[in-house]
Amino acid sequence: MANFSFDVVSEYDKAEINNVYDQVQREIVSRYDFKGTPAAIEWLGDNRGGFKIIGSSDWQVDAILDIVRKKLATRSQSQKILDTTSELVESNLKVTKEVPFVRGLDQEKTKKITKLLRDEAPKVKTQIQGEAVRVTSNSKDNLQTAISLLKSQDFDFPISFTNYR
């Protein structure tokens, strides 16, 4: 009997995030309420691990963050990749906010996923492999049930599915 599997990971599409960044920059340049202000978006660090949002006030930073969220939604990316817990930093008549991206499943998150699958989908087997959870079964239907179950849950972190076999 064949064994089928997939991996549950917490990743994002870097190409789509680049597109979001470009679209947000274009909208900032074209919006009338941002003219003559320091409103901008920059990459956070050399590895592009997040966004640095710059504005003249906290409402402007929030407006740019709303634009980012809308662009993520139009590009079918989860807004849960944005870690908006950092504080606003005010200096030189500018307000900045660093918004790093959330990626990778830690031990607590992988245990939450495996417990859910163990309780709700007993026909699949789970195995934690570093920052991923491997889900295996003898039936593709059971795997599809597990995927729909995971998609229906409202985790506080983004999940995606890879390595379908």
C-alpha positions as CSV (number, residue, x, y, z in Angstrom):
1,M,0.0,0.0,0.0
2,A,1.3,3.4,-0.9
3,N,2.1,6.0,1.7
4,F,1.2,9.6,1.0
5,S,2.4,12.7,2.9
6,F,2.8,16.4,3.1
7,D,4.6,18.9,5.3
8,V,3.0,21.7,7.3
9,V,5.4,24.7,7.5
10,S,5.3,28.4,8.3
11,E,6.7,30.1,5.2
12,Y,5.9,32.9,2.9
13,D,6.4,33.5,-0.8
14,K,9.4,35.8,-1.2
15,A,8.5,36.8,-4.8
16,E,5.0,37.8,-3.7
17,I,6.4,39.8,-0.8
18,N,8.7,41.7,-3.3
19,N,5.6,42.4,-5.3
20,V,3.8,43.7,-2.2
21,Y,6.7,46.0,-1.4
22,D,6.8,47.4,-4.9
23,Q,3.0,48.0,-5.0
24,V,3.1,49.7,-1.6
25,Q,5.9,52.0,-2.7
26,R,4.0,53.0,-5.8
27,E,0.8,53.7,-3.8
28,I,2.8,55.8,-1.3
29,V,4.2,58.0,-4.1
30,S,0.9,58.4,-5.8
31,R,-1.3,59.2,-2.7
32,Y,-2.1,62.9,-2.2
33,D,-2.1,62.7,1.6
34,F,1.5,61.5,1.6
35,K,2.9,64.3,-0.6
36,G,5.6,66.3,1.1
37,T,5.9,63.9,4.1
38,P,8.6,61.3,4.9
39,A,6.1,58.5,4.3
40,A,8.1,55.5,3.0
41,I,8.6,51.7,3.3
42,E,12.0,50.1,3.4
43,W,13.3,46.6,3.8
44,L,14.3,45.6,7.3
45,G,17.9,44.4,7.2
46,D,20.0,43.0,4.4
47,N,18.1,39.7,4.3
48,R,14.8,41.4,3.7
49,G,13.3,39.9,6.9
50,G,10.6,42.5,7.2
51,F,9.5,46.0,6.5
52,K,10.5,49.3,8.1
53,I,7.6,51.7,7.8
54,I,8.3,55.5,8.0
55,G,5.8,58.3,8.4
56,S,5.3,61.7,9.9
57,S,2.9,60.5,12.6
58,D,1.5,57.4,14.0
59,W,-1.7,57.6,11.9
60,Q,0.5,57.7,8.7
61,V,2.4,54.6,9.8
62,D,-1.0,52.9,10.5
63,A,-2.2,54.0,7.0
64,I,0.8,52.5,5.3
65,L,0.4,49.3,7.4
66,D,-3.2,49.1,6.2
67,I,-1.9,49.4,2.6
68,V,0.5,46.6,3.2
69,R,-2.3,44.4,4.6
70,K,-4.5,45.1,1.6
71,K,-1.7,44.3,-0.9
72,L,-0.9,41.0,1.0
73,A,-4.6,40.1,0.7
74,T,-4.7,40.8,-3.0
75,R,-1.6,38.6,-3.5
76,S,-3.1,35.7,-1.5
77,Q,-0.6,36.0,1.3
78,S,-1.4,35.7,5.0
79,Q,-1.4,38.9,7.1
80,K,-0.2,36.7,10.0
81,I,3.4,36.9,8.6
82,L,3.5,40.5,9.9
83,D,4.8,40.9,13.5
84,T,3.3,44.2,14.4
85,T,4.1,44.0,18.2
86,S,7.1,46.4,18.0
87,E,6.7,50.0,19.4
88,L,6.7,53.2,17.3
89,V,10.0,55.1,17.4
90,E,9.8,58.9,17.1
91,S,12.9,60.9,16.1
92,N,13.7,63.9,13.9
93,L,10.0,64.6,13.1
94,K,9.6,61.0,11.8
95,V,7.9,58.0,13.2
96,T,9.2,54.5,12.3
97,K,7.9,51.0,13.0
98,E,9.8,47.8,12.3
99,V,7.6,45.0,11.2
100,P,9.6,41.7,10.9
101,F,8.1,38.7,9.1
102,V,7.1,35.6,11.1
103,R,8.4,32.3,9.7
104,G,9.2,28.9,11.1
105,L,7.4,26.7,13.5
106,D,8.8,26.5,17.0
107,Q,8.3,23.6,19.4
108,E,5.1,25.0,20.9
109,K,3.4,25.6,17.5
110,T,4.4,22.1,16.1
111,K,2.9,20.5,19.2
112,K,-0.3,22.5,18.8
113,I,-0.6,21.2,15.2
114,T,0.2,17.6,16.0
115,K,-2.3,17.6,19.0
116,L,-5.1,18.9,16.8
117,L,-4.5,16.3,14.1
118,R,-4.2,13.5,16.6
119,D,-7.5,14.5,18.2
120,E,-9.5,15.4,15.1
121,A,-8.0,13.3,12.3
122,P,-6.9,10.0,13.9
123,K,-6.3,8.3,10.5
124,V,-3.2,10.4,9.8
125,K,0.1,10.1,11.5
126,T,2.2,13.2,12.4
127,Q,5.9,13.6,13.0
128,I,7.8,16.7,14.0
129,Q,10.8,17.4,11.8
130,G,12.6,20.5,13.0
131,E,10.4,23.5,11.8
132,A,8.0,21.3,9.9
133,V,5.3,18.7,10.7
134,R,5.2,15.7,8.4
135,V,1.7,14.3,8.0
136,T,1.4,10.8,6.5
137,S,-1.5,8.5,5.6
138,N,-2.4,5.5,3.4
139,S,-5.2,7.5,1.8
140,K,-5.1,10.9,-0.1
141,D,-8.6,11.6,1.2
142,N,-7.4,11.5,4.8
143,L,-4.7,14.0,3.9
144,Q,-7.2,16.3,2.2
145,T,-9.3,16.1,5.3
146,A,-6.3,17.0,7.5
147,I,-5.5,20.0,5.2
148,S,-9.0,21.3,5.3
149,L,-9.1,20.9,9.1
150,L,-5.8,22.9,9.5
151,K,-7.1,25.6,7.1
152,S,-10.2,25.9,9.1
153,Q,-8.3,26.6,12.3
154,D,-7.5,30.2,13.3
155,F,-3.8,29.8,14.3
156,D,-2.0,33.0,15.4
157,F,0.8,32.1,12.9
158,P,0.8,31.4,9.2
159,I,0.8,27.9,7.9
160,S,1.4,26.5,4.4
161,F,1.7,23.0,2.9
162,T,4.6,21.6,1.0
163,N,6.2,18.3,-0.2
164,Y,3.0,16.6,-1.4
165,R,4.0,13.0,-2.1
